[in-house]
């Protein structure tokens, strides 16, 4: 009886050890890839805006998107801008990325603080910002 119990325990341990040795296959959905690309594109534009790097903004936006962002940009000495993702909607070739944002701009020693909700519309392959709807964070300080 002890020998049968011992063999059963050894078999269970062997089966568990064999099943734990395999690596799980990670599968990333298409929507997850699109969301990751969206985060990267918008974050690149935000960082370029803070550095006042128009060429980087142009690289991550469509012609219309670049025209919109660059035409609204105001002069500032320094800025801090934080985006908090709210929602991503993916529909046939268009991604709407809703963010809540807070920003602080300094110009000639005067600080301006604003916050709002913006919708970044991205299109194309690779995804590029085509428009910024609602409270555009790139138009401050006013």
C-alpha positions in Angstrom: 0.0 0.0 0.0 2.8 2.4 0.9 4.6 1.5 -2.3 1.4 2.3 -4.4 1.0 5.6 -2.6 4.6 6.5 -3.2 4.3 5.7 -6.9 1.2 7.7 -7.2 2.8 10.8 -5.6 5.9 10.4 -7.8 3.6 10.3 -10.9 1.7 13.4 -9.9 4.9 15.3 -9.2 6.3 14.2 -12.6 3.1 15.3 -14.4 3.1 18.7 -12.7 6.8 19.2 -13.4 6.4 18.3 -17.1 3.4 20.6 -17.5 5.1 23.6 -15.8 8.1 23.4 -18.1 6.3 24.8 -21.2 6.2 28.5 -21.8 2.8 30.1 -22.4 2.4 31.7 -25.8 1.5 35.4 -25.6 -1.0 36.5 -28.1 -1.5 40.2 -28.6 -4.8 41.3 -30.1 -5.0 43.7 -33.0 -6.8 46.2 -30.9 -4.0 46.1 -28.3 -1.4 46.8 -31.0 -3.4 49.7 -32.2 -3.8 51.1 -28.7 -0.1 50.8 -28.0 0.7 52.6 -31.3 -1.8 55.3 -30.4 -0.3 55.9 -27.0 3.2 56.2 -28.6 2.1 58.6 -31.3 0.3 61.0 -29.0 3.0 60.8 -26.4 5.6 61.6 -29.1 3.6 64.7 -30.1 3.2 65.8 -26.4 7.0 65.5 -25.8 7.8 67.3 -29.0 5.5 70.1 -28.1 7.2 70.5 -24.7 10.5 70.7 -26.5 9.1 72.9 -29.2 10.3 70.4 -31.8 8.0 71.1 -34.9 9.7 68.4 -37.0 8.8 65.7 -34.5 5.3 66.9 -34.4 5.1 66.8 -38.2 6.5 63.3 -38.2 3.7 62.0 -35.9 0.8 63.9 -37.5 -0.9 64.1 -40.9 -0.7 67.3 -42.9 -4.0 68.5 -41.5 -3.1 67.5 -38.0 0.3 69.3 -38.2 -1.4 72.4 -39.6 -3.9 72.5 -36.7 -1.4 71.9 -33.9 1.3 74.3 -35.2 -1.2 77.1 -36.0 -2.5 77.0 -32.4 0.8 76.8 -30.6 1.7 79.8 -28.5 5.1 80.9 -27.3 6.0 79.8 -23.8 9.2 79.6 -21.7 8.5 76.2 -20.1 5.5 73.8 -19.8 4.4 70.7 -18.1 1.7 68.6 -19.6 0.2 65.4 -18.3 -2.2 63.1 -20.2 -4.4 60.5 -18.5 -6.1 58.0 -20.9 -9.8 57.8 -20.7 -11.1 55.8 -23.7 -9.9 54.5 -27.1 -12.5 54.0 -29.8 -11.3 52.0 -32.9 -13.4 52.2 -36.0 -12.4 51.2 -39.6 -9.2 53.1 -40.1 -9.8 55.8 -37.4 -8.9 55.9 -33.8 -10.4 58.3 -31.3 -8.2 58.6 -28.2 -9.9 60.5 -25.3 -7.5 61.9 -22.7 -8.0 64.1 -19.6 -5.1 66.5 -19.4 -3.6 69.0 -17.0 -1.0 71.6 -17.9 1.1 74.4 -16.5 2.8 77.0 -18.8 5.3 79.6 -17.8 5.7 82.7 -19.9 7.7 85.8 -18.8 7.5 84.6 -15.2 3.7 84.2 -15.3 2.2 80.7 -14.7 -0.9 79.6 -16.4 -2.7 76.4 -15.3 -5.4 74.7 -17.4 -7.0 71.3 -17.7 -9.5 69.7 -20.0 -10.6 66.8 -22.1 -9.3 66.3 -25.6 -10.0 63.7 -28.3 -7.1 62.9 -30.6 -8.2 61.5 -33.9 -5.6 59.3 -35.5 -5.6 57.9 -39.1 -3.3 56.1 -41.5 -0.6 53.4 -41.3 1.4 54.1 -39.2 -1.2 56.0 -37.1 -0.7 59.7 -37.1 -2.7 62.5 -35.3 -5.2 64.0 -37.8 -7.1 66.3 -35.5 -7.5 67.3 -31.9 -11.1 67.9 -30.8 -12.6 69.5 -27.7 -10.1 71.2 -25.4 -6.9 71.2 -27.3 -3.9 71.3 -24.9 -1.6 72.8 -27.5 -3.2 76.2 -27.7 -2.1 77.5 -24.3 -1.0 79.8 -22.7 -3.7 82.2 -24.0 
